[in-house]
Amino acid sequence: MSTEVYVTKLPECDVHKYERGTPGVEAVYDGKTIRGPWANMCEECFGTHGIGLGTGKGQKLIVGTAPERDRHAEVNEAARRGDIDAMLDAMGDGDPAEYL
């Protein structure tokens, strides 16, 4: 899982909405909290309630469209590092022969 995810609109901060009673604050993170459950959080709440970014932790929310991946560059970089898993991830469902 990436540390970033692209969205069409930012949701409300769940901590402000449900815990503080101040809805309308935009969230910029979706992540696991120190209490266990996941929540959409603003910058301030992520700093106090979030556990970090990455798989099983959380993602930064970015409004817009994800940039196109340069899969050939990703495969070449993974091959240079000897990271087979990253190579397979970069290839996706593509034909490995396309990357040789």
N, C-alpha and C positions, 0 to 999 in steps of 0.2 A: 504494500500500500504506500502510496505517495504521502508526503507531508503537506501536499496542497491539493485542493479540489476546486474545480470551476463550477460556479453556480450562476443562475440567471438573476437571482435576487438574494440579498442577505436576509436571513431570518432574524427574529428578535432574540435578544439575550434571555435565556431561560432563567438565569439567576436573578436578573433584575425583575423579570416579569412575575415569577412565582415566589421568590424568596424576599425580595425587597419591595414588591408591590409597585414598581415603576416600569410599566411596559413601554415599548417604543424604542428601546436602546438597541442599536444594530449589533448583531453578533458577527465576529470575524473568525471564530474558531468553532469547530465541532469536535468535542473531545471528552474523554473519560475524566471524571472529577475525582478529587481526593476521597470523596465519600463512596465512590463506586459507579454510580450511574453516569451515563453520557449526557451531555447538554450542549446546546449552542451557547457560546459565551462571547462577551465583548473582550477587548484587550485587558481591561482591569480585572474582570472576573476570571479570565484564563490564568492571569498571573497569580491569583490567590486560590483558585479552585481547580485549575487544570493540572495534569501530571506531565505534560510535554507533547511533543509531536512524533509521529511515526506509527508503525503498526501496533495496534492495541492501545494507543495513547490518544492520538488526535490528528486533525488536519486543519490547516489554515484555509479559510473560505475566500475565494477570489471571484469577483464578478467578471464575467466575460466568457470567452471561448478558449479552450485549451489550445496552445500552439501545436502545429503539426509536428509529429515526432520525426526526426531524421534517423530512421531505423538502421540504415547502413552505417552511419557514424556510431550509433550505439553498439551495434554488433562488433564493429572493428575495435572500439575501445574496450569492450568486454573481452574480446579475444586477446588483446594486448595484455590485459590483466590476468588472463587465464581463468576468467569467471564464466564457467559454462552455464550456470543458472541465469545470469544476466544476459548471456547470448541468446538463450532460448526465449527469455522474456521479450527481448528486443525483436526477435523474429516473429513472435506472435504465431498466427496461423499460417504465415507465409511459407513458401517453399525454401528450404535451406539452400538449395542450389542457387537461388537468387543472390545469396550473400557470399558465395565463394568466388 
